[in-house]
């Protein structure tokens, strides 16, 4: 299992590195990475995603599932989006989940959504990735999280422009856990209890996806 916590703690202070163009799939290029968003009070997305990923990883490891992270800490730069995809590909991961949070300035916008590469560029981006995305969507919904009111449809938002999804040769999905600019969701994300609730639901989704059908 590969966990990809979005962004990184030092991205903002290294613009040259994170703005360089890298392959993004479909013949396009994109900046290496971005700084991510934050709550109105300044709690950064990179810190949220890293904390949630560590919580998910600890639970999976305790259950005997091998976990690889695309970044080892929250103080570095990048890695670039193409390198993040490469981590999952090289590991021949059974699944790759990229963890993010959104930053819509519409304060009433809230809810999570899950993205996958569409149209698919290889077999693993087809049913395996869509099944992973739907499993994440269903599990978070059952855990009490609302689907997005402003992006996607019924919690799913297929994308053709996300490098980490386009370049993956493994089942891959990206979850935007919610809108950090929404006061209610920001409160969840900035508390250990809230982050543990996100982590528990994501962990359960991964276990469900990896379980023999």
BELPEWO-V241748 format. One record per residue. RES is the residue in one small letter. SS is DSSP state (a for helix, b for strand, c for the rest). NEAR is the number of other C-alpha atoms within 8 Angstrom. Layout:
res:RES ss:SS near:NEAR
res:RES ss:SS near:NEAR
This chain:
res:x ss:c near:10
res:x ss:b near:13
res:x ss:b near:14
res:x ss:b near:13
res:x ss:b near:15
res:x ss:c near:12
res:x ss:c near:12
res:x ss:c near:13
res:x ss:c near:12
res:x ss:c near:10
res:x ss:a near:15
res:x ss:a near:8
res:x ss:a near:5
res:x ss:c near:9
res:x ss:a near:8
res:x ss:a near:6
res:x ss:a near:8
res:x ss:a near:14
res:x ss:a near:10
res:x ss:c near:9
res:x ss:b near:8
res:x ss:b near:11
res:x ss:b near:10
res:x ss:b near:16
res:x ss:b near:10
res:x ss:c near:5
res:x ss:c near:6
res:x ss:b near:7
res:x ss:b near:9
res:x ss:b near:10
res:x ss:b near:11
res:x ss:c near:15
res:x ss:c near:12
res:x ss:c near:10
res:x ss:c near:10
res:x ss:c near:9
res:x ss:c near:11
res:x ss:b near:12
res:x ss:c near:13
res:x ss:c near:7
res:x ss:c near:5
res:x ss:c near:6
res:x ss:c near:10
res:x ss:b near:10
res:x ss:a near:15
res:x ss:a near:15
res:x ss:a near:11
res:x ss:a near:13
res:x ss:a near:13
res:x ss:a near:12
res:x ss:a near:9
res:x ss:a near:14
res:x ss:a near:13
res:x ss:a near:8
res:x ss:a near:10
res:x ss:a near:12
res:x ss:a near:10
res:x ss:a near:8
res:x ss:a near:9
res:x ss:a near:12
res:x ss:a near:10
res:x ss:a near:7
res:x ss:c near:6
res:x ss:c near:6
res:x ss:c near:8
res:x ss:c near:7
res:x ss:c near:10
res:x ss:b near:7
res:x ss:b near:9
res:x ss:c near:11
res:x ss:c near:9
res:x ss:c near:5
res:x ss:c near:6
res:x ss:c near:11
res:x ss:c near:7
res:x ss:c near:9
res:x ss:c near:11
res:x ss:c near:12
res:x ss:c near:10
res:x ss:c near:11
res:x ss:a near:13
res:x ss:a near:13
res:x ss:a near:8
res:x ss:a near:12
res:x ss:a near:13
res:x ss:a near:10
res:x ss:a near:10
res:x ss:a near:15
res:x ss:a near:11
res:x ss:a near:7
res:x ss:a near:6
res:x ss:c near:7
res:x ss:c near:12
res:x ss:c near:8
res:x ss:c near:11
res:x ss:b near:14
res:x ss:b near:11
res:x ss:b near:12
res:x ss:b near:15
res:x ss:b near:12
res:x ss:b near:14
res:x ss:b near:10
res:x ss:c near:10
res:x ss:c near:9
res:x ss:c near:5
res:x ss:c near:7
res:x ss:c near:9
res:x ss:c near:5
res:x ss:c near:11
res:x ss:c near:14
res:x ss:c near:13
res:x ss:b near:14
res:x ss:b near:16
res:x ss:b near:16
res:x ss:b near:12
res:x ss:c near:15
res:x ss:b near:16
res:x ss:c near:9
res:x ss:c near:6
res:x ss:c near:9
res:x ss:c near:9
res:x ss:c near:7
res:x ss:a near:9
res:x ss:a near:10
res:x ss:a near:19
res:x ss:c near:10
res:x ss:a near:8
res:x ss:a near:10
res:x ss:a near:15
res:x ss:a near:11
res:x ss:a near:9
res:x ss:a near:13
res:x ss:a near:15
res:x ss:a near:10
res:x ss:a near:11
res:x ss:a near:12
res:x ss:a near:13
res:x ss:a near:8
res:x ss:a near:12
res:x ss:a near:14
res:x ss:a near:10
res:x ss:a near:7
res:x ss:c near:7
res:x ss:c near:6
res:x ss:c near:9
res:x ss:c near:9
res:x ss:b near:12
res:x ss:c near:15
res:x ss:c near:7
res:x ss:c near:6
res:x ss:c near:8
res:x ss:c near:10
res:x ss:b near:7
res:x ss:c near:6
res:x ss:c near:12
res:x ss:b near:12
res:x ss:c near:11
res:x ss:c near:10
res:x ss:b near:10
res:x ss:c near:8
res:x ss:c near:8
res:x ss:c near:9
res:x ss:a near:13
res:x ss:a near:11
res:x ss:a near:13
res:x ss:a near:14
res:x ss:c near:11
res:x ss:c near:13
res:x ss:c near:10
res:x ss:c near:14
res:x ss:c near:14
res:x ss:b near:15
res:x ss:b near:16
res:x ss:b near:13
res:x ss:b near:13
res:x ss:b near:12
res:x ss:b near:12
res:x ss:b near:12
res:x ss:b near:16
res:x ss:c near:17
res:x ss:c near:14
res:x ss:c near:13
res:x ss:a near:8
res:x ss:a near:6
res:x ss:a near:13
res:x ss:a near:12
res:x ss:a near:9
res:x ss:a near:10
res:x ss:a near:11
res:x ss:c near:10
res:x ss:c near:8
res:x ss:a near:7
res:x ss:a near:7
res:x ss:a near:11
res:x ss:a near:14
res:x ss:a near:10
res:x ss:a near:8
res:x ss:a near:11
res:x ss:a near:12
res:x ss:a near:9
res:x ss:a near:11
res:x ss:a near:12
res:x ss:a near:11
res:x ss:a near:9
res:x ss:a near:12
res:x ss:a near:9
res:x ss:a near:8
res:x ss:a near:8
res:x ss:a near:9
res:x ss:a near:7
res:x ss:c near:6
res:x ss:c near:3
res:x ss:c near:2
